[in-house]
Amino acid sequence: MLENNFLRKLVVFHFGYIMSGAFDVIVLGYLALKFSHNPNEVIKVFTSGFVARILLIYISGYVIDCYSKKSILFVSSIVRSITLLIAGIMSMMGLLDIFTLSILAVLLMGAKQFYSTSIRTLAKIISKDKVSTTHYMLSISANLAGIFAPIIAGIFLKFNLESYLFFLASFINIVILIPLIRFKYHEKIQAKVDLLKTHHEFIKAFKYIRNSGALFYFVIMSFFIFGLFVRNATLVGFLHEQEKINAFEISIFFGVSCAGAIFGSILVNKYLKKYFNIEKILIFGTLLEGIFYILFAYFNNFYLELVNIFLISTFFVLWIEFQSIAQVLSKKEYLAKASSIAQFLSFGMSIIFLELFKFLSFSFQDMLFGVGIIYVILGIFLFFYKFNSEHHKLGA
């Protein structure tokens, strides 16, 4: 009962945090374009935050493994709330420009990195048979926020109320602390942090997860996250290149994508896992993910592409299974560092492949086709991989 109570509070907290995070991404991009009228300046703002997040991946895993996960969530939320409040005040005073937006992106994305790793590992306090279910509930919560956030933000921006959107995001980050404050669970601090030992600790974590068998599942999970990054980075360009569709229609695609992820979370966790062996779900789901990417790249019909993005997002949620298996195989003291290693792989693959595609002058269509081929190859590899089914009893 206590565990279920905590899980409900965690889901509410996650919904609010993702909603707030979507607000700041939308308003930062909107203001960068408004100030500069240059898409490259928008990219610069988000690149600043992206670089900060990559650099903090290394430190965040070590820090989170040493301190209470719940405390990290609190600090992350408070830092974001203060930053957003200052951003709102600066916006009202007309003090924002591309430089200050970049600084805000660094602070907001930096805090988000600590949150991202911590929320993944906090689920470890849930009993083993509910680890997978916990992550699916968090996925549903996040994608619901992904559907509603653009609608709410669009209303604010339509009436030039960007300052108040910052304030709303700040307010949400404070309100969502209430569910966790009232929960009595407290995780003990495991060790003192010595950042000079960060490299040494990561080597130990890498060796441990490799020997435990968790590394394989973290690597496969990183391929799924990589696919999402590449899809989001190319989707707008692809849709404009193929269909010449407008901003409103593009927003429909992202909304359908979130709906597909919600459907996939329910389908896999509530139904498929009851009737099919988890290994078969992972193998054939990965193959289908690749096939749907390939089909998406060559469809030229708006409605068929909507169906396809829905299906791509439906099977994308299999990354949750790979993560859950890896977490079950990992000790608590290595969990955040292991998650950071997976994020390193995801970000690294995304940068390498996007730069490679750009170097080879690939079209957006070719990029999506390439991602599809990667998933098909991955699915074939999984077909010949010998799973240890004892590691996969995560409940349904």
RADA-V970794 format. One record per residue. N is the residue number from 0. RES is the residue in three letters. SS is DSSP state (H for helix, E for strand, L for the rest). NEAR is the number of other ideal C-beta (glycine too) atoms within 12 Angstrom. Layout:
# RADA-V970794
n=N res=RES ss=SS near=NEAR
n=N res=RES ss=SS near=NEAR
This chain:
# RADA-V970794
n=0 res=MET ss=L near=7
n=1 res=LEU ss=H near=14
n=2 res=GLU ss=H near=21
n=3 res=ASN ss=H near=17
n=4 res=ASN ss=H near=18
n=5 res=PHE ss=H near=30
n=6 res=LEU ss=H near=31
n=7 res=ARG ss=H near=23
n=8 res=LYS ss=H near=29
n=9 res=LEU ss=H near=36
n=10 res=VAL ss=H near=34
n=11 res=VAL ss=H near=28
n=12 res=PHE ss=H near=40
n=13 res=HIS ss=H near=39
n=14 res=PHE ss=H near=32
n=15 res=GLY ss=H near=38
n=16 res=TYR ss=H near=43
n=17 res=ILE ss=H near=38
n=18 res=MET ss=H near=37
n=19 res=SER ss=H near=44
n=20 res=GLY ss=H near=40
n=21 res=ALA ss=H near=37
n=22 res=PHE ss=H near=43
n=23 res=ASP ss=H near=44
n=24 res=VAL ss=H near=35
n=25 res=ILE ss=H near=34
n=26 res=VAL ss=H near=43
n=27 res=LEU ss=H near=45
n=28 res=GLY ss=H near=32
n=29 res=TYR ss=H near=30
n=30 res=LEU ss=H near=37
n=31 res=ALA ss=H near=34
n=32 res=LEU ss=H near=25
n=33 res=LYS ss=H near=22
n=34 res=PHE ss=H near=25
n=35 res=SER ss=H near=22
n=36 res=HIS ss=L near=12
n=37 res=ASN ss=L near=14
n=38 res=PRO ss=H near=16
n=39 res=ASN ss=H near=14
n=40 res=GLU ss=H near=25
n=41 res=VAL ss=H near=29
n=42 res=ILE ss=H near=22
n=43 res=LYS ss=H near=26
n=44 res=VAL ss=H near=39
n=45 res=PHE ss=H near=31
n=46 res=THR ss=H near=24
n=47 res=SER ss=H near=29
n=48 res=GLY ss=H near=34
n=49 res=PHE ss=H near=29
n=50 res=VAL ss=H near=22
n=51 res=ALA ss=H near=28
n=52 res=ARG ss=H near=34
n=53 res=ILE ss=H near=26
n=54 res=LEU ss=H near=21
n=55 res=LEU ss=H near=34
n=56 res=ILE ss=H near=37
n=57 res=TYR ss=H near=27
n=58 res=ILE ss=H near=30
n=59 res=SER ss=H near=43
n=60 res=GLY ss=H near=44
n=61 res=TYR ss=H near=39
n=62 res=VAL ss=H near=35
n=63 res=ILE ss=H near=47
n=64 res=ASP ss=H near=41
n=65 res=CYS ss=H near=32
n=66 res=TYR ss=L near=31
n=67 res=SER ss=L near=25
n=68 res=LYS ss=H near=40
n=69 res=LYS ss=H near=35
n=70 res=SER ss=H near=25
n=71 res=ILE ss=H near=36
n=72 res=LEU ss=H near=41
n=73 res=PHE ss=H near=31
n=74 res=VAL ss=H near=26
n=75 res=SER ss=H near=41
n=76 res=SER ss=H near=41
n=77 res=ILE ss=H near=25
n=78 res=VAL ss=H near=28
n=79 res=ARG ss=H near=41
n=80 res=SER ss=H near=34
n=81 res=ILE ss=H near=23
n=82 res=THR ss=H near=35
n=83 res=LEU ss=H near=40
n=84 res=LEU ss=H near=30
n=85 res=ILE ss=H near=26
n=86 res=ALA ss=H near=36
n=87 res=GLY ss=H near=31
n=88 res=ILE ss=H near=21
n=89 res=MET ss=H near=24
n=90 res=SER ss=H near=35
n=91 res=MET ss=H near=19
n=92 res=MET ss=L near=12
n=93 res=GLY ss=L near=13
n=94 res=LEU ss=L near=19
n=95 res=LEU ss=L near=31
n=96 res=ASP ss=L near=20
n=97 res=ILE ss=H near=28
n=98 res=PHE ss=H near=19
n=99 res=THR ss=H near=26
n=100 res=LEU ss=H near=40
n=101 res=SER ss=H near=30
n=102 res=ILE ss=H near=24
n=103 res=LEU ss=H near=43
n=104 res=ALA ss=H near=39
n=105 res=VAL ss=H near=30
n=106 res=LEU ss=H near=31
n=107 res=LEU ss=H near=46
n=108 res=MET ss=H near=37
n=109 res=GLY ss=H near=31
n=110 res=ALA ss=H near=37
n=111 res=LYS ss=H near=38
n=112 res=GLN ss=H near=40
n=113 res=PHE ss=H near=42
n=114 res=TYR ss=H near=41
n=115 res=SER ss=H near=36
n=116 res=THR ss=H near=41
n=117 res=SER ss=H near=41
n=118 res=ILE ss=H near=42
n=119 res=ARG ss=H near=45
n=120 res=THR ss=H near=44
n=121 res=LEU ss=H near=42
n=122 res=ALA ss=H near=42
n=123 res=LYS ss=H near=35
n=124 res=ILE ss=H near=28
n=125 res=ILE ss=L near=34
n=126 res=SER ss=L near=19
n=127 res=LYS ss=H near=24
n=128 res=ASP ss=H near=17
n=129 res=LYS ss=H near=27
n=130 res=VAL ss=H near=37
n=131 res=SER ss=H near=40
n=132 res=THR ss=H near=31
n=133 res=THR ss=H near=39
n=134 res=HIS ss=H near=42
n=135 res=TYR ss=H near=40
n=136 res=MET ss=H near=35
n=137 res=LEU ss=H near=40
n=138 res=SER ss=H near=43
n=139 res=ILE ss=H near=33
n=140 res=SER ss=H near=33
n=141 res=ALA ss=H near=37
n=142 res=ASN ss=H near=38
n=143 res=LEU ss=H near=29
n=144 res=ALA ss=H near=36
n=145 res=GLY ss=H near=37
n=146 res=ILE ss=H near=29
n=147 res=PHE ss=H near=26
n=148 res=ALA ss=H near=36
n=149 res=PRO ss=H near=32
n=150 res=ILE ss=H near=24
n=151 res=ILE ss=H near=25
n=152 res=ALA ss=H near=35
n=153 res=GLY ss=H near=24
n=154 res=ILE ss=H near=19
n=155 res=PHE ss=H near=26
n=156 res=LEU ss=H near=29
n=157 res=LYS ss=H near=15
n=158 res=PHE ss=L near=12
n=159 res=ASN ss=L near=16
n=160 res=LEU ss=L near=22
n=161 res=GLU ss=H near=37
n=162 res=SER ss=H near=28
n=163 res=TYR ss=H near=26
n=164 res=LEU ss=H near=38
n=165 res=PHE ss=H near=40
n=166 res=PHE ss=H near=28
n=167 res=LEU ss=H near=33
n=168 res=ALA ss=H near=45
n=169 res=SER ss=H near=34
n=170 res=PHE ss=H near=23
n=171 res=ILE ss=H near=35
n=172 res=ASN ss=H near=38
n=173 res=ILE ss=H near=26
n=174 res=VAL ss=H near=22
n=175 res=ILE ss=L near=37
n=176 res=LEU ss=H near=28
n=177 res=ILE ss=H near=17
n=178 res=PRO ss=H near=25
n=179 res=LEU ss=H near=38
n=180 res=ILE ss=H near=20
n=181 res=ARG ss=L near=16
n=182 res=PHE ss=L near=26
n=183 res=LYS ss=L near=12
n=184 res=TYR ss=L near=23
n=185 res=HIS ss=L near=16
n=186 res=GLU ss=L near=27
n=187 res=LYS ss=L near=15
n=188 res=ILE ss=L near=18
n=189 res=GLN ss=L near=22
n=190 res=ALA ss=L near=17
n=191 res=LYS ss=L near=14
n=192 res=VAL ss=L near=21
n=193 res=ASP ss=L near=14
n=194 res=LEU ss=H near=18
n=195 res=LEU ss=H near=11
n=196 res=LYS ss=H near=20
n=197 res=THR ss=H near=25
n=198 res=HIS ss=H near=17
n=199 res=HIS ss=H near=15
n=200 res=GLU ss=H near=33
n=201 res=PHE ss=H near=28
n=202 res=ILE ss=H near=17
n=203 res=LYS ss=H near=23
n=204 res=ALA ss=H near=37
n=205 res=PHE ss=H near=27
n=206 res=LYS ss=H near=18
n=207 res=TYR ss=H near=27
n=208 res=ILE ss=H near=37
n=209 res=ARG ss=H near=22
n=210 res=ASN ss=H near=16
n=211 res=SER ss=H near=25
n=212 res=GLY ss=L near=24
n=213 res=ALA ss=H near=35
n=214 res=LEU ss=H near=28
n=215 res=PHE ss=H near=30
n=216 res=TYR ss=H near=42
n=217 res=PHE ss=H near=41
n=218 res=VAL ss=H near=34
n=219 res=ILE ss=H near=39
n=220 res=MET ss=H near=40
n=221 res=SER ss=H near=34
n=222 res=PHE ss=H near=39
n=223 res=PHE ss=H near=44
n=224 res=ILE ss=H near=33
n=225 res=PHE ss=H near=35
n=226 res=GLY ss=H near=42
n=227 res=LEU ss=H near=38
n=228 res=PHE ss=H near=30
n=229 res=VAL ss=H near=41
n=230 res=ARG ss=H near=41
n=231 res=ASN ss=H near=31
n=232 res=ALA ss=H near=28
n=233 res=THR ss=H near=33
n=234 res=LEU ss=H near=38
n=235 res=VAL ss=H near=24
n=236 res=GLY ss=H near=27
n=237 res=PHE ss=H near=35
n=238 res=LEU ss=H near=36
n=239 res=HIS ss=H near=20
n=240 res=GLU ss=H near=20
n=241 res=GLN ss=H near=27
n=242 res=GLU ss=H near=25
n=243 res=LYS ss=L near=14
n=244 res=ILE ss=L near=24
n=245 res=ASN ss=L near=14
n=246 res=ALA ss=H near=20
n=247 res=PHE ss=H near=15
n=248 res=GLU ss=H near=22
n=249 res=ILE ss=H near=27
n=250 res=SER ss=H near=25
n=251 res=ILE ss=H near=26
n=252 res=PHE ss=H near=37
n=253 res=PHE ss=H near=34
n=254 res=GLY ss=H near=29
n=255 res=VAL ss=H near=31
n=256 res=SER ss=H near=37
n=257 res=CYS ss=H near=38
n=258 res=ALA ss=H near=28
n=259 res=GLY ss=H near=36
n=260 res=ALA ss=H near=41
n=261 res=ILE ss=H near=33
n=262 res=PHE ss=H near=29
n=263 res=GLY ss=H near=37
n=264 res=SER ss=H near=38
n=265 res=ILE ss=H near=23
n=266 res=LEU ss=H near=28
n=267 res=VAL ss=H near=40
n=268 res=ASN ss=H near=33
n=269 res=LYS ss=H near=20
n=270 res=TYR ss=H near=16
n=271 res=LEU ss=H near=29
n=272 res=LYS ss=H near=32
n=273 res=LYS ss=H near=14
n=274 res=TYR ss=H near=13
n=275 res=PHE ss=L near=19
n=276 res=ASN ss=L near=17
n=277 res=ILE ss=H near=35
n=278 res=GLU ss=H near=29
n=279 res=LYS ss=H near=24
n=280 res=ILE ss=H near=36
n=281 res=LEU ss=H near=44
n=282 res=ILE ss=H near=30
n=283 res=PHE ss=H near=25
n=284 res=GLY ss=H near=38
n=285 res=THR ss=H near=38
n=286 res=LEU ss=H near=28
n=287 res=LEU ss=H near=30
n=288 res=GLU ss=H near=44
n=289 res=GLY ss=H near=37
n=290 res=ILE ss=H near=26
n=291 res=PHE ss=H near=37
n=292 res=TYR ss=H near=43
n=293 res=ILE ss=H near=28
n=294 res=LEU ss=H near=26
n=295 res=PHE ss=H near=40
n=296 res=ALA ss=H near=35
n=297 res=TYR ss=H near=21
n=298 res=PHE ss=L near=26
n=299 res=ASN ss=L near=19
n=300 res=ASN ss=L near=15
n=301 res=PHE ss=H near=21
n=302 res=TYR ss=H near=17
n=303 res=LEU ss=H near=19
n=304 res=GLU ss=H near=33
n=305 res=LEU ss=H near=27
n=306 res=VAL ss=H near=22
n=307 res=ASN ss=H near=36
n=308 res=ILE ss=H near=38
n=309 res=PHE ss=H near=30
n=310 res=LEU ss=H near=32
n=311 res=ILE ss=H near=44
n=312 res=SER ss=H near=41
n=313 res=THR ss=H near=31
n=314 res=PHE ss=H near=40
n=315 res=PHE ss=H near=44
n=316 res=VAL ss=L near=46
n=317 res=LEU ss=H near=50
n=318 res=TRP ss=H near=43
n=319 res=ILE ss=H near=42
n=320 res=GLU ss=H near=45
n=321 res=PHE ss=H near=43
n=322 res=GLN ss=H near=44
n=323 res=SER ss=H near=46
n=324 res=ILE ss=H near=39
n=325 res=ALA ss=H near=42
n=326 res=GLN ss=H near=39
n=327 res=VAL ss=H near=37
n=328 res=LEU ss=H near=33
n=329 res=SER ss=L near=39
n=330 res=LYS ss=L near=23
n=331 res=LYS ss=H near=28
n=332 res=GLU ss=H near=26
n=333 res=TYR ss=H near=38
n=334 res=LEU ss=H near=42
n=335 res=ALA ss=H near=47
n=336 res=LYS ss=H near=44
n=337 res=ALA ss=H near=48
n=338 res=SER ss=H near=46
n=339 res=SER ss=H near=41
n=340 res=ILE ss=H near=40
n=341 res=ALA ss=H near=42
n=342 res=GLN ss=H near=39
n=343 res=PHE ss=H near=32
n=344 res=LEU ss=H near=32
n=345 res=SER ss=H near=34
n=346 res=PHE ss=H near=31
n=347 res=GLY ss=H near=22
n=348 res=MET ss=H near=30
n=349 res=SER ss=H near=32
n=350 res=ILE ss=H near=22
n=351 res=ILE ss=H near=17
n=352 res=PHE ss=H near=31
n=353 res=LEU ss=H near=27
n=354 res=GLU ss=H near=16
n=355 res=LEU ss=H near=19
n=356 res=PHE ss=H near=27
n=357 res=LYS ss=H near=19
n=358 res=PHE ss=H near=10
n=359 res=LEU ss=L near=13
n=360 res=SER ss=L near=10
n=361 res=PHE ss=L near=24
n=362 res=SER ss=L near=20
n=363 res=PHE ss=H near=28
n=364 res=GLN ss=H near=29
n=365 res=ASP ss=H near=26
n=366 res=MET ss=H near=36
n=367 res=LEU ss=H near=40
n=368 res=PHE ss=H near=28
n=369 res=GLY ss=H near=29
n=370 res=VAL ss=H near=44
n=371 res=GLY ss=H near=33
n=372 res=ILE ss=H near=23
n=373 res=ILE ss=H near=33
n=374 res=TYR ss=H near=41
n=375 res=VAL ss=H near=28
n=376 res=ILE ss=H near=20
n=377 res=LEU ss=H near=36
n=378 res=GLY ss=H near=33
n=379 res=ILE ss=H near=18
n=380 res=PHE ss=H near=21
n=381 res=LEU ss=H near=33
n=382 res=PHE ss=H near=19
n=383 res=PHE ss=H near=12
n=384 res=TYR ss=L near=19
n=385 res=LYS ss=L near=12
n=386 res=PHE ss=L near=25
n=387 res=ASN ss=L near=18
n=388 res=SER ss=H near=14
n=389 res=GLU ss=H near=14
n=390 res=HIS ss=H near=27
n=391 res=HIS ss=H near=30
n=392 res=LYS ss=L near=21
n=393 res=LEU ss=L near=36
n=394 res=GLY ss=L near=23
n=395 res=ALA ss=L near=23
